Structures are given as C-alpha cells and as structure tokens.
C-alpha cells in the first residue's frame, strides 16, 4: 500500500504580500524552499492560521523573507497573516520505516529559527508537537 504523507512544512510563516494581479502561486524565500525541500512549481497546501482558509497552489522562488500569495489565492490572505505551507509525498511501506517529515520553523520575518525558539514563541501546543516529533523522528529544521 502507498500512503500520502506530509513531506515537509514551513510552520507559522508571515504573509508578506498578496498580489491579486499576478498569474498565480505562492512566492517563497528560496532558502526556506531549500530547507523544506520544496521545488519551483511543486504543489503546496497553504493553511491560514488567522482566518482558517485552506487552499492549494504551487510554489515559486521569491526573494529573501518572501511569502507572497499571488493571483486568486491573494483574496484568501492578508499581509501579516500567519500561514503553514505544506507539501505531501506518496510513500510505500518500506519508505515509511525511514519516513520523517521536514519541519522548518520561522520567526516574524520568515527567518529560520531553532525548534526551542519556536516552542517559546508558540507556547504549549508546539511543546506537544516537539514531544511528539521526538518519538516519531520528525526532522525539525531552523
């Protein structure tokens, strides 16, 4: 059996722009894309923590600190909103034995931070995630 699992995520990124008059996509800082193993034009899910919106688009390379929603998706966010950008992969049972998603934590300027800093910033919910990650082998990057 093959399962669709979270491959990676950029956790609590700050939306830096919303450009309705663009063809589409989300422009993401290239360093964050590399840390989260996101390729240009890869499908991503975007979850807005502030308003609950959830949608799919594709990633494009942006400038340092960028998390800009373009095209129709720009109507679903506001600059300053916190979002989670998630990618998924399909894994077979053998791959799942070694499976561990990449989690990239960022600060208010979309700069990668260590998981301990992310825990202090987010409070108890992230502490539970950190404890859970330690038991399931997640790779927290910052």
N, C-alpha and C positions, 0 to 999 in steps of 0.2 A: 504494500500500500504506500502511496505517496501522500504527504501532508503538506499543506500550505502553512508556513510558519513565519513569524516576524524575522526578517533577516537583520534589520537594523532600524534605529530611530535616532533622531535628533530631538532631545527632550527639552521642552519649555523654551523654544526659540522665540524671539521677539520679532513680530512682523515689522519690517522697516519701510514697507511701501505697498501700495495697492494701485496698480496701473490698469484701469479698465480698457484703455485704447491700445492694448498690445495683443498679439495673436493668441497667447495662452501660456500656461505653465507657471512654475514657481522658480524664481531665480534664487539660488542658494550659494553662499560663500563657498568657493572651491575647496578651501581647507576642510570645511565641515563635510562637504560631499566626499572627500577622500577618506576622512576619519570614519564616516558612516558607510563607506563602500557603496556610494550612490554614483551611477554613471549618468552622463548627459542623456536626456530623453528617456531615462528609466521612469516607469510608473511609480508614483508615490501617493500615499494617502496623507491628507492633511487634516488634523483634528484641532479645532479652535477651542482652547481651554476656557476662554472668556465667554463665548456665546453658544458653544455646543455644536457648531457647524462641523460636518464631516464631509469631505469630498475627495475625489481623486483627480490628479493631473499628472504632469511629467516634470522632471527636474531639468533645469538649465543652469549653466555656470554663471554665477554672479560675482560681484566684487566683494572685497573684504567686509564682513559683517552683514551682508545682504540676506534677507529672507523677504522677497518681494513677490506678492501674488499678482499675476497678470491675467488679462482677459476676463472672462466671465467669473472666475474664482475671486477676482478683486471685489466683487459685490458681497462676498461672504465673510470678509475680514475688515478690520480697521488697523491702521498703523498703531503699534503699541500692544496689540493682542498677543497673547502667548499661544503658541501652537506646538504640536508634536508632528513631526514629519516621519512617516513610517514606510519602509519597504518590506516586501514579502518575497519569500523564495519557496520553491517546491523541493522537498527533501524525501528521499526514500528511507526505509527503516535503518539501513546501515549508516547513512549520513546522520541520522538523528542521534546515534550513540555518541557522536562527537559534536553535536549541534550546540552552539551558543550564540545568541544574537549580540550584535554590537549596539551599545547604548552610549551616545555622545551627549553629555550634559553641557549646557552653555549658560552663561550669565546674561544680564540685561543687554549687553552689547553683542551677543552671539559669539562670544569668545569661549572656546572650550575650557571647562573647569573640571577639577577632580571631583570624584563622587562624594567625598567628605564635605566639600564646599556645597555641593548640590543638596545634600541632606540638611545642612544648616539652613539653607535658603528655603527649602520646601517644607520642612517640618516632618511630622511623624509618618505621613503617607510614604514619602520617599525612603524613610528609615526602614519601613516594612519591605519596600521594593529592594533595598540594598541587602537586607537579610535574606530575602527570597532568592535574589540573584546569586548570593554566595553558595546557596545549596543547589542551584541548577546550572551554574557555570557561565552565567552571562559575562560578557566582556564589556565592562564599563570603561569608556574612554573619555578623556577630557584633556 
